[in-house]
């Protein structure tokens, strides 16, 4: 057998071997996911871990580690193990598709699992550096949310402004604009608050946020003495406001204020 033929044969055998192991890894991943979907979380975790050990170079290995970490945190109460798993993913597969999501999950664990807001801020900053658009938007929003919790209001505003500037119609644009509005209102910046609430309503995807933004906008208009416009918004809100008695009191008080002002 000449050298060229031997090389071609070796390459063919290598490709065939890779295809075999890829199929095997895919079957194992699907089996683990089936267990996960059935609520058999511990069994699914064991299968995902076995896949990573047996097929460390599989394109599915980072996905498997990610779901192990998520499951350990959300369903098995193994918070520290979850962090270890997600850090392992970042160490072994730093350039794989699931690395950004893993970093975001680490940040969420420090926020929701430990209430460690300073560390969560640090981890959200790392997550926000990834080019993955969804991860960056979520990270910027949560970064600001945690900065508010530790009293860093101006840094929080900067993070939210970056978020809504980069993702003006993103999945969290409405809540980002809303939080900018509430922050501005708390600082007595009524004009800015009104502007942000209107922007929130313009892109709102969530009914609850829309109701909150509308109510807050009406409050701004009241503060600016635009009473008729504020009353119109309160009346629009009345059928869907979660506390009917409260909105009715608000409407009656504003009607009385308008009558008094007309004297």
C-alpha positions in Angstrom: 0.0 0.0 0.0 1.5 3.3 -1.0 1.8 6.2 1.4 -0.9 8.3 -0.2 -3.5 5.5 -0.1 -2.6 4.8 3.5 -3.2 8.4 4.5 -6.6 8.5 2.6 -7.7 5.3 4.4 -6.6 6.6 7.8 -8.5 9.8 7.2 -11.6 7.9 6.2 -11.4 5.7 9.3 -10.9 8.8 11.5 -14.0 10.5 10.0 -16.0 7.4 10.4 -14.9 7.1 14.0 -15.8 10.7 14.7 -19.2 10.3 13.2 -19.8 7.2 15.3 -18.9 9.0 18.6 -20.9 12.1 17.6 -24.0 9.9 17.0 -23.4 8.2 20.3 -23.0 11.5 22.2 -26.2 12.8 20.5 -28.1 9.7 21.6 -26.9 10.0 25.1 -27.7 13.7 25.2 -31.2 13.1 23.9 -31.7 10.3 26.5 -30.6 12.6 29.3 -32.8 15.4 28.1 -35.7 13.0 28.0 -35.1 12.2 31.6 -34.9 15.9 32.4 -38.2 16.6 30.7 -39.8 13.8 32.7 -38.7 15.5 35.9 -36.0 12.8 36.7 -33.4 15.5 37.4 -30.9 13.5 39.4 -30.8 10.8 36.7 -30.6 13.4 33.9 -27.6 15.0 35.7 -25.8 11.7 36.0 -26.3 11.0 32.3 -25.2 14.5 31.3 -22.0 14.1 33.4 -21.3 10.7 31.9 -21.6 12.2 28.4 -19.0 14.9 29.3 -16.6 12.3 30.7 -16.9 9.9 27.8 -17.2 12.5 25.0 -15.3 15.6 26.2 -14.8 16.8 22.6 -18.4 16.4 21.6 -20.2 19.6 20.4 -22.8 18.8 23.1 -20.5 18.6 26.0 -20.8 22.3 27.0 -24.6 22.1 26.7 -24.6 19.0 29.0 -22.5 20.8 31.6 -24.7 23.9 31.4 -27.9 21.9 32.1 -26.1 20.1 34.9 -25.3 23.4 36.6 -28.8 24.8 36.0 -30.5 21.6 37.4 -28.2 21.5 40.4 -29.2 25.0 41.3 -32.9 25.1 40.4 -34.0 21.6 41.2 -31.6 19.8 43.4 -30.7 22.6 45.9 -27.0 22.0 45.2 -25.9 25.6 44.9 -22.2 25.2 45.4 -22.1 22.2 43.1 -23.9 24.3 40.5 -21.2 27.0 40.7 -18.4 24.4 40.4 -20.1 22.9 37.3 -20.6 26.2 35.6 -17.0 27.3 36.3 -15.8 23.9 34.9 -17.7 24.7 31.7 -16.0 28.1 31.4 -12.6 26.5 32.0 -13.0 23.6 29.6 -15.1 25.3 26.9 -14.4 29.1 27.2 -15.2 29.7 23.5 -18.2 27.4 23.1 -21.8 28.6 22.6 -22.9 28.0 26.2 -20.1 30.0 27.9 -22.0 33.3 27.9 -25.1 31.6 29.4 -23.0 29.9 32.0 -21.4 33.2 33.1 -24.9 34.7 33.3 -26.1 31.8 35.4 -23.2 32.2 37.8 -24.2 35.8 38.3 -27.8 34.8 39.0 -26.7 32.2 41.5 -24.8 34.8 43.5 -27.8 37.2 43.3 -30.7 34.7 43.9 -28.9 31.9 45.7 -26.7 33.8 48.1 -28.1 37.4 48.0 -24.5 38.4 47.5 -25.1 41.5 45.5 -21.5 42.8 45.3 -20.3 39.5 43.9 -23.3 39.3 41.6 -22.4 42.8 40.2 -18.9 41.5 39.5 -20.2 38.4 37.7 -22.8 40.4 35.7 -20.1 42.7 34.5 -18.2 39.7 33.2 -21.4 38.3 31.5 -22.1 41.7 29.9 -18.7 41.6 28.1 -19.8 38.6 25.9 -21.0 39.5 22.4 -24.1 37.3 22.8 -26.8 39.9 22.5 -29.4 38.2 24.7 -26.9 37.6 27.5 -25.5 41.1 27.3 -28.9 42.7 27.5 -30.0 40.6 30.4 -26.6 41.1 32.2 -26.8 44.9 31.8 -30.3 45.0 33.2 -29.5 42.8 36.2 -26.2 44.6 36.7 -28.1 47.9 37.2 -30.7 46.1 39.4 -28.0 44.9 41.7 -26.2 48.3 41.7 -29.4 49.9 42.9 -29.5 47.4 45.8 -26.1 48.5 47.0 -26.9 52.2 46.7 -24.9 52.9 43.5 -27.7 54.8 41.8 -25.7 56.7 39.2 -23.8 53.5 38.1 -27.2 51.7 37.8 -28.6 54.5 35.6 -25.5 54.2 33.4 -26.0 50.5 33.0 -29.7 50.8 32.2 -29.0 53.6 29.7 -26.4 51.4 28.0 -28.9 48.6 27.9 -31.8 50.6 26.3 -29.4 52.4 24.0 -28.0 49.1 22.6 -31.3 47.2 22.8 -34.1 49.8 22.4 -36.6 47.1 21.4 -35.0 44.2 23.2 -36.7 41.7 25.5 -36.0 43.9 28.6 -36.3 47.3 27.0 -39.7 48.0 28.6 -38.5 47.2 32.1 -35.2 49.0 31.5 -37.0 52.2 30.5 -39.5 51.8 33.4 -36.7 51.4 36.0 -35.0 54.5 34.6 -38.3 56.3 35.1 -38.7 55.2 38.7 -35.1 56.2 39.4 -35.6 59.7 37.8 -38.9 60.2 39.7 -37.3 59.3 43.0 -34.6 62.0 42.3 -37.3 64.6 41.5 -36.5 64.6 37.8 -40.2 64.5 36.7 -39.6 65.5 33.1 -37.1 62.6 32.6 -39.3 60.2 34.4 -42.2 61.0 32.1 -40.0 60.6 29.0 -38.8 57.1 30.2 -42.3 55.9 31.1 -43.5 56.9 27.7 -40.6 55.0 26.1 -41.5 52.0 28.2 -45.1 52.1 27.0 -44.0 52.4 23.4 -42.1 49.1 23.5 -44.0 47.3 26.3 -44.3 43.6 25.8 -45.5 42.8 29.3 -49.0 43.7 30.5 -48.0 44.2 34.1 -45.1 46.5 33.2 -47.4 48.4 30.9 -49.9 48.9 33.7 -47.2 50.1 36.1 -45.7 52.4 33.5 -49.1 53.9 32.7 -49.9 54.5 36.4 -46.4 56.1 36.9 -46.9 58.3 33.9 -50.2 59.5 35.2 -48.5 60.4 38.5 -45.9 62.4 36.6 -48.6 64.3 34.8 -50.3 65.0 38.1 -47.0 66.4 39.5 -46.7 68.6 36.4 -50.3 69.8 36.8 -51.5 68.1 33.6 -54.5 67.0 35.5 -56.9 66.2 32.6 -54.4 64.1 30.8 -53.6 62.2 34.1 -57.3 61.6 34.7 -57.7 60.2 31.2 -54.9 57.7 31.8 -56.3 56.7 35.2 -59.7 56.1 33.6 -58.1 54.0 30.9 -56.4 51.9 33.6 -59.5 51.4 35.7 -60.8 48.2 34.0 -57.4 46.4 34.3 -55.8 47.8 37.4 -55.1 45.0 39.9 -56.5 47.1 42.8 -59.9 48.5 41.6 -60.6 50.3 44.9 -57.2 52.1 44.8 -57.6 53.4 41.3 -61.2 54.5 42.0 -60.0 56.5 45.0 -57.3 58.0 42.8 -59.8 59.0 40.1 -62.2 60.6 42.6 -59.5 62.5 44.3 -58.2 63.8 40.9 -61.7 64.8 39.8 -62.2 66.8 43.0 -58.8 68.4 42.5 -59.8 69.4 38.9 -63.1 70.9 40.1 -61.3 72.8 42.9 -58.8 74.2 40.5 -61.5 75.4 38.1 -62.9 77.8 40.8 
